[in-house]
């Protein structure tokens, strides 16, 4: 545990000591603000059913949320392994008495901690818009469900980024691979939404990638255990693949 915490502090320093982390947080805060400015315009428009939905659900339905997920996740994870390989510190790290699983766990934990800190401005926007839009007091279960959904989908996309970063020593290549994998999942979500009544195992598998509907449920405060299992399973799958890549290169 002591080794893991030491590695975790080292990775968190890479985010919060350098200017890069604060640039990412500022960019996300700007995008969140623009997204909620659009929501305010929708809520003020007469004759729209947007006022009947919770603010959290409206934000999940917007393209701003998915743009942040698809674009920022590769930016967060591209340096985790690729930068160390490029600078040569990866070989030094692997010769120290640390286990591969500790390295993967520390890097992923640092990424998810930074990712959740990045989403803190969303909380202020939710309460401000919820107050001035006269939608009533926000249910704590709705807010918790929103952040649970953000956490789970972040775990999935960040694990994709860790896997992509472990494949190469070029940060831009790692970011592009992670972005392509994220776009693939995003496309499967569109395909899953098009399937009304899944018939056959292929349609059922594709329908399980209905991230839009899953996030809508989280935004309403509805937590489905099957959805949690789905995200946790895929997250551990890509982290396991990352671990196998590191173990394979250690023995080369």
Secondary structure as UniProt FT lines:
FT   HELIX           2..16
FT   HELIX           19..44
FT   TURN            46..47
FT   HELIX           49..52
FT   HELIX           55..61
FT   HELIX           63..87
FT   HELIX           89..95
FT   HELIX           100..118
FT   HELIX           120..132
FT   TURN            133..134
FT   HELIX           140..167
FT   HELIX           171..194
FT   HELIX           201..207
FT   TURN            208..209
FT   HELIX           211..219
FT   TURN            220..221
FT   HELIX           225..250
//
